[in-house]
């Protein structure tokens, strides 16, 4: 879970995550951090690895970006095996 928080810190979203927890009256645990990622974090794994922290505001614009930039896509099975970036899978 600490690595997920470190990713949020890199993306400058850790404060927003804490606000999300406070507003929704949730505890800080792996389930809630995954929920936050699924709702608010849209980034290409390739971009993240390259330290290009370009976040998208919604899934629609993110998918359009991936469609236009096919080199920014990774095979889902490869990422699942890596485990490090699994949290970013859509």
Buried (B, 14 or more C-beta within 10 A) or exposed (E): EEEBBEBBEEBEBBEBBBEBBEEEEBEEEEEBBBBBBEEBBBBBBBBBEEEEEBBBEEEEEBEEBBEEEEEBEBEEEEBEEEEEBEBBEB
